Amino acid sequence: PAAELVDEALKVAKKIANFSLVATLAGKEVVNQALETTLVEGVRYERRVFHALFASEDQKEGMAAFVEKRPAVFKNR
């Protein structure tokens, strides 16, 4: 409902703000790139970015937190 739109948007924004900044910015970049290229090229680009994220500290923290069933504490690196 329209009356709940702002509250729901703020909830989603708060959830996104708790994600890794590195991964969030990469996701935004991939979406923007997808709008300017073909599907095949967009998927290739997404795959390269996805693989590159595995070198980040935040990826390691995210996986460790998942395995340990705890909230992740991202350092945005």
MOPAC internal coordinates of N, CA, C and O (Angstrom, degrees):
PM7 1SCF
backbone

  N    0.0000 0     0.00 0     0.00 0    0    0    0
  C    1.4665 1     0.00 0     0.00 0    1    0    0
  C    1.5383 1   111.67 1     0.00 0    2    1    0
  O    1.2310 1   120.73 1   -34.06 1    3    2    1
  N    1.2938 1   116.20 1   145.94 1    3    2    1
  C    1.4643 1   121.76 1  -177.64 1    5    3    2
  C    1.5217 1   112.40 1   -57.82 1    6    5    3
  O    1.2310 1   119.96 1   146.41 1    7    6    5
  N    1.3111 1   117.68 1   -33.59 1    7    6    5
  C    1.4644 1   121.38 1  -178.64 1    9    7    6
  C    1.5227 1   111.97 1   -65.77 1   10    9    7
  O    1.2310 1   120.05 1   157.16 1   11   10    9
  N    1.3265 1   117.50 1   -22.84 1   11   10    9
  C    1.4652 1   121.62 1  -178.55 1   13   11   10
  C    1.5232 1   113.09 1  -100.82 1   14   13   11
  O    1.2310 1   120.35 1  -178.57 1   15   14   13
  N    1.3179 1   116.93 1     1.43 1   15   14   13
  C    1.4565 1   121.06 1  -173.51 1   17   15   14
  C    1.5241 1   113.37 1   -60.16 1   18   17   15
  O    1.2310 1   119.53 1   130.70 1   19   18   17
  N    1.3057 1   118.50 1   -49.30 1   19   18   17
  C    1.4646 1   121.29 1  -177.84 1   21   19   18
  C    1.5210 1   110.80 1   -64.47 1   22   21   19
  O    1.2310 1   120.30 1   135.97 1   23   22   21
  N    1.3207 1   117.04 1   -44.03 1   23   22   21
  C    1.4684 1   119.85 1   179.52 1   25   23   22
  C    1.5305 1   110.89 1   -62.05 1   26   25   23
  O    1.2310 1   120.47 1   137.24 1   27   26   25
  N    1.3152 1   116.70 1   -42.76 1   27   26   25
  C    1.4639 1   120.47 1  -179.91 1   29   27   26
  C    1.5272 1   110.58 1   -66.90 1   30   29   27
  O    1.2310 1   120.04 1   139.25 1   31   30   29
  N    1.3297 1   117.53 1   -40.75 1   31   30   29
  C    1.4663 1   121.32 1   177.99 1   33   31   30
  C    1.5228 1   110.97 1   -62.19 1   34   33   31
  O    1.2310 1   120.05 1   140.18 1   35   34   33
  N    1.3109 1   117.52 1   -39.82 1   35   34   33
  C    1.4657 1   121.21 1   178.17 1   37   35   34
  C    1.5255 1   111.33 1   -66.72 1   38   37   35
  O    1.2310 1   120.02 1   143.26 1   39   38   37
  N    1.3362 1   117.57 1   -36.74 1   39   38   37
  C    1.4690 1   120.50 1   176.74 1   41   39   38
  C    1.5267 1   110.79 1   -63.72 1   42   41   39
  O    1.2310 1   120.83 1   136.00 1   43   42   41
  N    1.3296 1   116.01 1   -44.00 1   43   42   41
  C    1.4644 1   120.15 1   179.60 1   45   43   42
  C    1.5267 1   110.08 1   -65.76 1   46   45   43
  O    1.2310 1   120.08 1   138.02 1   47   46   45
  N    1.3289 1   117.45 1   -41.98 1   47   46   45
  C    1.4664 1   121.33 1   179.28 1   49   47   46
  C    1.5250 1   110.99 1   -61.84 1   50   49   47
  O    1.2310 1   120.16 1   139.59 1   51   50   49
  N    1.3193 1   117.30 1   -40.41 1   51   50   49
  C    1.4683 1   120.98 1   178.97 1   53   51   50
  C    1.5270 1   110.29 1   -64.67 1   54   53   51
  O    1.2310 1   120.61 1   139.82 1   55   54   53
  N    1.3226 1   116.45 1   -40.18 1   55   54   53
  C    1.4652 1   120.75 1   178.76 1   57   55   54
  C    1.5321 1   110.14 1   -63.68 1   58   57   55
  O    1.2310 1   120.34 1   134.26 1   59   58   57
  N    1.3215 1   116.95 1   -45.74 1   59   58   57
  C    1.4652 1   121.29 1   179.41 1   61   59   58
  C    1.5235 1   110.71 1   -63.34 1   62   61   59
  O    1.2310 1   120.29 1   141.95 1   63   62   61
  N    1.3278 1   117.05 1   -38.05 1   63   62   61
  C    1.4711 1   121.08 1  -179.22 1   65   63   62
  C    1.5257 1   112.00 1   -63.61 1   66   65   63
  O    1.2310 1   119.99 1   158.35 1   67   66   65
  N    1.3249 1   117.62 1   -21.65 1   67   66   65
  C    1.4679 1   120.89 1   178.73 1   69   67   66
  C    1.5184 1   113.09 1   -86.91 1   70   69   67
  O    1.2310 1   120.10 1   173.38 1   71   70   69
  N    1.3392 1   117.41 1    -6.62 1   71   70   69
  C    1.4601 1   120.89 1   177.53 1   73   71   70
  C    1.5239 1   109.28 1   -77.94 1   74   73   71
  O    1.2310 1   120.90 1   -11.31 1   75   74   73
  N    1.3100 1   115.88 1   168.69 1   75   74   73
  C    1.4579 1   121.50 1   174.54 1   77   75   74
  C    1.5257 1   109.55 1   -62.91 1   78   77   75
  O    1.2310 1   120.37 1   -51.76 1   79   78   77
  N    1.3150 1   116.91 1   128.24 1   79   78   77
  C    1.4593 1   120.72 1   178.28 1   81   79   78
  C    1.5263 1   110.33 1   -61.89 1   82   81   79
  O    1.2310 1   120.32 1   141.64 1   83   82   81
  N    1.3152 1   117.00 1   -38.36 1   83   82   81
  C    1.4693 1   121.66 1   179.70 1   85   83   82
  C    1.5288 1   109.59 1   -58.69 1   86   85   83
  O    1.2310 1   120.23 1   130.58 1   87   86   85
  N    1.3181 1   117.16 1   -49.42 1   87   86   85
  C    1.4623 1   121.15 1  -178.09 1   89   87   86
  C    1.5315 1   111.52 1   -70.18 1   90   89   87
  O    1.2310 1   120.25 1   142.04 1   91   90   89
  N    1.3181 1   117.13 1   -37.96 1   91   90   89
  C    1.4602 1   120.49 1   179.59 1   93   91   90
  C    1.5217 1   111.07 1   -63.70 1   94   93   91
  O    1.2310 1   120.29 1   134.36 1   95   94   93
  N    1.3324 1   117.05 1   -45.64 1   95   94   93
  C    1.4649 1   120.20 1   178.53 1   97   95   94
  C    1.5238 1   111.39 1   -65.66 1   98   97   95
  O    1.2310 1   120.45 1   142.73 1   99   98   97
  N    1.3206 1   116.75 1   -37.27 1   99   98   97
  C    1.4663 1   120.34 1   177.87 1  101   99   98
  C    1.5235 1   109.94 1   -64.97 1  102  101   99
  O    1.2310 1   120.00 1   137.76 1  103  102  101
  N    1.3053 1   117.60 1   -42.24 1  103  102  101
  C    1.4594 1   120.98 1   177.99 1  105  103  102
  C    1.5137 1   111.81 1   -61.76 1  106  105  103
  O    1.2310 1   120.79 1   137.73 1  107  106  105
  N    1.3185 1   116.10 1   -42.27 1  107  106  105
  C    1.4638 1   120.31 1   177.98 1  109  107  106
  C    1.5267 1   110.56 1   -63.42 1  110  109  107
  O    1.2310 1   120.63 1   137.52 1  111  110  109
  N    1.3210 1   116.40 1   -42.48 1  111  110  109
  C    1.4633 1   120.65 1   178.62 1  113  111  110
  C    1.5237 1   111.50 1   -61.89 1  114  113  111
  O    1.2310 1   120.26 1   137.85 1  115  114  113
  N    1.3226 1   117.10 1   -42.15 1  115  114  113
  C    1.4659 1   121.47 1   179.96 1  117  115  114
  C    1.5342 1   110.46 1   -63.46 1  118  117  115
  O    1.2310 1   120.22 1   136.42 1  119  118  117
  N    1.3240 1   117.19 1   -43.58 1  119  118  117
  C    1.4651 1   120.50 1   178.87 1  121  119  118
  C    1.5259 1   110.17 1   -62.78 1  122  121  119
  O    1.2310 1   120.26 1   134.44 1  123  122  121
  N    1.3167 1   117.10 1   -45.56 1  123  122  121
  C    1.4658 1   120.11 1   179.37 1  125  123  122
  C    1.5241 1   111.36 1   -62.35 1  126  125  123
  O    1.2310 1   120.14 1   138.79 1  127  126  125
  N    1.3073 1   117.33 1   -41.21 1  127  126  125
  C    1.4613 1   121.62 1   178.85 1  129  127  126
  C    1.5301 1   110.31 1   -64.24 1  130  129  127
  O    1.2310 1   120.28 1   141.32 1  131  130  129
  N    1.3159 1   117.08 1   -38.68 1  131  130  129
  C    1.4658 1   121.57 1  -178.80 1  133  131  130
  C    1.5254 1   111.70 1   -61.42 1  134  133  131
  O    1.2310 1   120.59 1   150.75 1  135  134  133
  N    1.3148 1   116.49 1   -29.25 1  135  134  133
  C    1.4643 1   120.19 1   179.82 1  137  135  134
  C    1.5288 1   112.19 1   -73.19 1  138  137  135
  O    1.2310 1   120.33 1   164.56 1  139  138  137
  N    1.3208 1   116.98 1   -15.44 1  139  138  137
  C    1.4607 1   120.99 1  -174.01 1  141  139  138
  C    1.5245 1   113.23 1  -113.33 1  142  141  139
  O    1.2310 1   119.70 1  -168.75 1  143  142  141
  N    1.3211 1   118.18 1    11.25 1  143  142  141
  C    1.4523 1   119.72 1  -175.09 1  145  143  142
  C    1.5306 1   110.38 1  -146.08 1  146  145  143
  O    1.2310 1   120.71 1    -0.57 1  147  146  145
  N    1.3081 1   116.26 1   179.43 1  147  146  145
  C    1.4569 1   120.78 1   177.16 1  149  147  146
  C    1.5256 1   110.17 1   -77.55 1  150  149  147
  O    1.2310 1   120.93 1   -13.83 1  151  150  149
  N    1.3098 1   115.83 1   166.17 1  151  150  149
  C    1.4634 1   120.45 1   178.90 1  153  151  150
  C    1.5232 1   110.81 1   -61.28 1  154  153  151
  O    1.2310 1   120.26 1   135.30 1  155  154  153
  N    1.3215 1   117.10 1   -44.70 1  155  154  153
  C    1.4698 1   121.04 1  -178.39 1  157  155  154
  C    1.5246 1   110.39 1   -62.05 1  158  157  155
  O    1.2310 1   119.95 1   132.98 1  159  158  157
  N    1.3141 1   117.69 1   -47.02 1  159  158  157
  C    1.4630 1   120.73 1   179.38 1  161  159  158
  C    1.5288 1   110.97 1   -66.34 1  162  161  159
  O    1.2310 1   119.97 1   142.68 1  163  162  161
  N    1.3199 1   117.67 1   -37.32 1  163  162  161
  C    1.4606 1   121.17 1   178.48 1  165  163  162
  C    1.5210 1   111.84 1   -63.29 1  166  165  163
  O    1.2310 1   120.53 1   138.52 1  167  166  165
  N    1.3220 1   116.60 1   -41.48 1  167  166  165
  C    1.4669 1   120.42 1   179.10 1  169  167  166
  C    1.5227 1   110.12 1   -67.42 1  170  169  167
  O    1.2310 1   120.24 1   140.07 1  171  170  169
  N    1.3246 1   117.14 1   -39.93 1  171  170  169
  C    1.4727 1   120.03 1   176.99 1  173  171  170
  C    1.5257 1   110.72 1   -61.12 1  174  173  171
  O    1.2310 1   120.71 1   136.04 1  175  174  173
  N    1.3268 1   116.25 1   -43.96 1  175  174  173
  C    1.4607 1   120.54 1  -179.74 1  177  175  174
  C    1.5290 1   110.00 1   -64.50 1  178  177  175
  O    1.2310 1   120.64 1   136.00 1  179  178  177
  N    1.3290 1   116.39 1   -44.00 1  179  178  177
  C    1.4656 1   120.40 1   178.86 1  181  179  178
  C    1.5272 1   110.65 1   -59.40 1  182  181  179
  O    1.2310 1   120.34 1   138.20 1  183  182  181
  N    1.3146 1   116.96 1   -41.80 1  183  182  181
  C    1.4672 1   120.81 1  -179.97 1  185  183  182
  C    1.5283 1   110.62 1   -62.83 1  186  185  183
  O    1.2310 1   119.92 1   137.07 1  187  186  185
  N    1.3478 1   117.76 1   -42.93 1  187  186  185
  C    1.4726 1   120.40 1   179.82 1  189  187  186
  C    1.5266 1   110.91 1   -63.40 1  190  189  187
  O    1.2310 1   120.56 1   136.87 1  191  190  189
  N    1.3185 1   116.54 1   -43.13 1  191  190  189
  C    1.4675 1   120.37 1   179.85 1  193  191  190
  C    1.5317 1   109.90 1   -65.81 1  194  193  191
  O    1.2310 1   120.26 1   136.91 1  195  194  193
  N    1.3175 1   117.12 1   -43.09 1  195  194  193
  C    1.4632 1   121.82 1   178.52 1  197  195  194
  C    1.5243 1   110.67 1   -57.47 1  198  197  195
  O    1.2310 1   120.36 1   132.69 1  199  198  197
  N    1.3220 1   116.91 1   -47.31 1  199  198  197
  C    1.4666 1   120.24 1   179.28 1  201  199  198
  C    1.5252 1   111.25 1   -64.37 1  202  201  199
  O    1.2310 1   120.22 1   140.86 1  203  202  201
  N    1.3111 1   117.19 1   -39.14 1  203  202  201
  C    1.4673 1   120.47 1   179.37 1  205  203  202
  C    1.5260 1   111.52 1   -63.56 1  206  205  203
  O    1.2310 1   119.99 1   146.47 1  207  206  205
  N    1.3192 1   117.62 1   -33.53 1  207  206  205
  C    1.4669 1   120.51 1  -179.93 1  209  207  206
  C    1.5245 1   112.44 1   -64.53 1  210  209  207
  O    1.2310 1   120.08 1   158.12 1  211  210  209
  N    1.3198 1   117.46 1   -21.88 1  211  210  209
  C    1.4625 1   119.97 1   179.36 1  213  211  210
  C    1.5255 1   111.80 1   -68.54 1  214  213  211
  O    1.2310 1   119.78 1   167.03 1  215  214  213
  N    1.3217 1   118.02 1   -12.97 1  215  214  213
  C    1.4620 1   121.02 1   176.94 1  217  215  214
  C    1.5278 1   111.76 1   -87.43 1  218  217  215
  O    1.2310 1   120.07 1   176.48 1  219  218  217
  N    1.3294 1   117.48 1    -3.52 1  219  218  217
  C    1.4653 1   119.81 1  -175.97 1  221  219  218
  C    1.5268 1   111.72 1   -84.70 1  222  221  219
  O    1.2310 1   121.38 1   -28.93 1  223  222  221
  N    1.3169 1   114.96 1   151.07 1  223  222  221
  C    1.4679 1   120.68 1   174.95 1  225  223  222
  C    1.5272 1   110.38 1   -63.40 1  226  225  223
  O    1.2310 1   120.96 1   143.61 1  227  226  225
  N    1.3291 1   115.77 1   -36.39 1  227  226  225
  C    1.4598 1   119.47 1  -178.87 1  229  227  226
  C    1.5219 1   112.30 1   -63.19 1  230  229  227
  O    1.2310 1   120.05 1   146.69 1  231  230  229
  N    1.3213 1   117.52 1   -33.31 1  231  230  229
  C    1.4644 1   119.85 1   177.51 1  233  231  230
  C    1.5166 1   109.69 1   -63.36 1  234  233  231
  O    1.2310 1   120.79 1   134.74 1  235  234  233
  N    1.3083 1   116.10 1   -45.26 1  235  234  233
  C    1.4635 1   120.25 1  -179.80 1  237  235  234
  C    1.5313 1   110.90 1   -63.46 1  238  237  235
  O    1.2310 1   120.54 1   138.51 1  239  238  237
  N    1.3224 1   116.58 1   -41.49 1  239  238  237
  C    1.4656 1   120.96 1   178.12 1  241  239  238
  C    1.5234 1   110.50 1   -65.09 1  242  241  239
  O    1.2310 1   120.34 1   137.46 1  243  242  241
  N    1.3215 1   116.95 1   -42.54 1  243  242  241
  C    1.4573 1   120.57 1   179.88 1  245  243  242
  C    1.5186 1   112.12 1   -61.72 1  246  245  243
  O    1.2310 1   120.48 1   136.07 1  247  246  245
  N    1.3240 1   116.69 1   -43.93 1  247  246  245
  C    1.4608 1   120.48 1   179.35 1  249  247  246
  C    1.5248 1   111.07 1   -67.21 1  250  249  247
  O    1.2310 1   120.37 1   138.30 1  251  250  249
  N    1.3310 1   116.91 1   -41.70 1  251  250  249
  C    1.4650 1   120.59 1   179.17 1  253  251  250
  C    1.5275 1   110.22 1   -63.40 1  254  253  251
  O    1.2310 1   120.56 1   136.75 1  255  254  253
  N    1.3231 1   116.54 1   -43.25 1  255  254  253
  C    1.4612 1   120.46 1  -179.84 1  257  255  254
  C    1.5264 1   110.45 1   -63.59 1  258  257  255
  O    1.2310 1   120.47 1   140.41 1  259  258  257
  N    1.3225 1   116.70 1   -39.59 1  259  258  257
  C    1.4634 1   120.14 1   178.37 1  261  259  258
  C    1.5262 1   110.92 1   -62.42 1  262  261  259
  O    1.2310 1   120.69 1   132.18 1  263  262  261
  N    1.3191 1   116.28 1   -47.82 1  263  262  261
  C    1.4729 1   120.83 1  -178.73 1  265  263  262
  C    1.5258 1   110.85 1   -63.63 1  266  265  263
  O    1.2310 1   121.03 1   140.77 1  267  266  265
  N    1.3336 1   115.63 1   -39.23 1  267  266  265
  C    1.4634 1   120.60 1  -178.47 1  269  267  266
  C    1.5316 1   112.68 1   -85.01 1  270  269  267
  O    1.2310 1   120.35 1  -179.26 1  271  270  269
  N    1.3303 1   116.93 1     0.74 1  271  270  269
  C    1.4689 1   123.10 1   178.69 1  273  271  270
  C    1.5308 1   112.21 1    54.62 1  274  273  271
  O    1.2310 1   121.88 1  -128.75 1  275  274  273
  N    1.3328 1   114.00 1    51.25 1  275  274  273
  C    1.4652 1   119.99 1   178.51 1  277  275  274
  C    1.5206 1   108.62 1  -137.25 1  278  277  275
  O    1.2310 1   120.03 1   -17.37 1  279  278  277
  N    1.3210 1   117.55 1   162.63 1  279  278  277
  C    1.4627 1   119.65 1   176.63 1  281  279  278
  C    1.5325 1   110.38 1   -67.61 1  282  281  279
  O    1.2310 1   120.74 1   -38.72 1  283  282  281
  N    1.2983 1   116.19 1   141.28 1  283  282  281
  C    1.4632 1   120.76 1   177.89 1  285  283  282
  C    1.5270 1   109.85 1   -76.71 1  286  285  283
  O    1.2310 1   121.33 1   -34.32 1  287  286  285
  N    1.3295 1   115.06 1   145.68 1  287  286  285
  C    1.4670 1   122.03 1   174.62 1  289  287  286
  C    1.5188 1   106.12 1  -116.60 1  290  289  287
  O    1.2310 1   120.82 1   -83.65 1  291  290  289
  N    1.3161 1   116.03 1    96.35 1  291  290  289
  C    1.4594 1   120.55 1  -175.34 1  293  291  290
  C    1.5254 1   111.29 1   -82.54 1  294  293  291
  O    1.2310 1   120.83 1   -35.53 1  295  294  293
  N    1.3342 1   116.02 1   144.47 1  295  294  293
  C    1.4657 1   122.41 1   178.14 1  297  295  294
  C    1.5230 1   111.22 1  -107.56 1  298  297  295
  O    1.2310 1   120.98 1  -177.04 1  299  298  297
  N    1.3354 1   115.73 1     2.96 1  299  298  297
  C    1.4660 1   121.97 1   179.14 1  301  299  298
  C    1.5282 1   111.86 1    58.92 1  302  301  299
  O    1.2310 1   121.64 1  -139.40 1  303  302  301
  N    1.3394 1   114.46 1    40.60 1  303  302  301
  C    1.4539 1   121.67 1   176.03 1  305  303  302
  C    1.5086 1   109.00 1  -132.35 1  306  305  303
  O    1.2310 1   120.10 1   180.00 1  307  306  305

